[in-house]
Amino acid sequence: MNAPFLDAERLYLRPLDEADLDRCLGWINDAEILNTLGRRTPMSRAMEREWLVGQYKSDADIALAIVLKDADRHIGNAGLHSIDYLNRSAEFGLLIGEKDAWGQGYGPEAGRAIIDYGFNQLGLHRIFLRVYSFNERAQRVYDKLGFIHEGALRESYFRSGRFHDTLVMSVLQSEWGAQ
């Protein structure tokens, strides 16, 4: 294992580093994945590197690599972003970039590890996310993690010739402890 930060059953989360850049770049420039991220343009290596460096200069962001234990293979990323220590909230992010790892339960497993860290180590009260209404796969993961639908930003995202809602979901620390 390469510098595990959070440990789960089949995977661990570790800090992202420069060696991960090309792999991450391939994921976010993949048309199928890009469609769910809200980006409209491809990302260059320089842009991705700048994003990564920015994550580690920020006290308000934690970005981690999701790595399978058995193969020591980086399959995705998870993070808490825009951490607001005064109001004790953060935005959740999760990406399984390796398509052969989709549908294997790695998203919920990694999500549980980082959400638990947010509530039990950072003392957060609320973790929220935004997801597009057409991204049903992600919604199923978030439902498994205990996120509750708060509402929708109606027809806020234009893609493929039509408007889609942006759903807002959250989980509170009191709800997490009840799981």
N, C-alpha and C positions, 0 to 999 in steps of 0.2 A: 504494500500500500504506500502511496505517495502522499505524505503529509495530510492524513485524514483530520478533518475538523469536526464533522458530525458523523456518527456511526449509525447505520441501520442494519437490517437483517441481511439483505443481499447487496447492498451498496453503501458507499460512503460519500460524503461531500467534502471537498477540499477547495482551497482558494484557486481561482483561475490564474493561469500564468501565461507568459508569452508563448510557450510551446502549444497552447490551446488555440491560438489565434486562427490559424488556417482552417482547423476543423470547425470552429464557431462560424467563421466566415462562409464556409460551404453550407452550413445549415441556414443561416439567415438570408443567403442569396438563392436558396432553393425556392422556386415559385410556389410550391404547395405550402411551405412553412411561412414564407414572406406574406402570403395572403392573410394569415392569421395574426400577424404581428402589427399590422397597420402601417408598415413602411411602404412607400410607393416606388422607391428607387433602390438599386443595389448598393451594397456597402463595400467600400474599398478596404484593403488591408490597413492602410493608414488610419481610416476612420474607425475601424474596429479596434485598433491598438489604442487610439485616443480615448475611446469609450472605456476600454479596460483600465487604462492608467487613471482615468477619472474616477472609476469605481473605488480605487484604493486610495485616492486622495480625499475622498468624501467620507465623513462620519455618518452620513445619512444613507449609505448604500452598502449592502453586503451581497456580493455576487460569488456564487460557488459552482464548481464543476460537480456533476453527478457522475460517479465512477462505479462501475460494477466490480465487486470484490473478486469474483472468480477469475476474471480476465484482466483486471486492472485497466478497464476500458472506459474512456470518457464518452458518455452517451447523451449528455445534455447539461443544462444549467438551471440553477434555481437561485432565487434571491429575495431579499427584502429591500425595498427601495423607498426613497423619500421618507425615511424614518423620521418621525416627528416625536422627539423625546418628551416634549412638554405635554402633548395630547396623547402620547403613548400609542401611536398608530403607525402603520407602514403599509406599503403596497406590495403585494405578493406577485412574484413572477416565476414561471416554470416553463421550460422548453425541453422536450425530449427530441433531440435532433437526429439521432440515428433511427431511421425508419424501421429497421428490423427489431428495434427495442419497443416499438409502439405496441400497445395492447398487452403488455407483459406485467403491468402493475407497478412499474418503476416510478411513474409520475406520482401516484398517491404515496408510495413509500418515501420518496425524496421530499414530497410536500409535508408529510407528517414530521419529518426530522427538522425541517427549517421552521415550520410553524411552532413546533414545540420549543425550539430555541428562542424564537421571538417572544413567546409568552413567558417561558420559565427562566430564561437567562437575561433577556433585554427588558423584561417587565412590561411588555406591550399589553394594551387593553383591546385593541381592534386591529385586525389585519384584513385588508380589502383587496379587491382586484376588479379589473374591467376585462370583459370578454365579449367578442362579437356574437350576435345571436345565431349566426350560421355555424359557429364552431361548437358543434354538439359533443364532439369527443372531449374537448377541454371542459365543457360544462359537466359532463359525467364525472370527471376527475374531481372537480371542485365540489360537487355534491357529495362524493365519497369522503372528502376531507371535512365536511361539515359546514361549508360556506352556505349562507342563506342569501337568497335573491332579495336585494333591497329595492331595486327599481331598474328603469331603463332610460337611457338617453335615446329618445325615439328618433329613428332614421338619421342618426348622427354620422354614419360611416357609409361612404359611397364606394362600391366595389362591383365590378363585373356588370355594370349597367343598371344597378339598382341600389337603393338605400337599405341599410341594415341598422338595427338597434345595437347600441353598446350596452350590455348588461353590467350592472354594478352588484357585486356580491361581497359579503364579509362574514367573518367569524369573530366572535368576541371571546376573550379569555375565559369568561364564566361558562360559555358554551363548550369550549375546548376541554376544560377540566371535567365536564359532565360526560365526555365520551368514554 
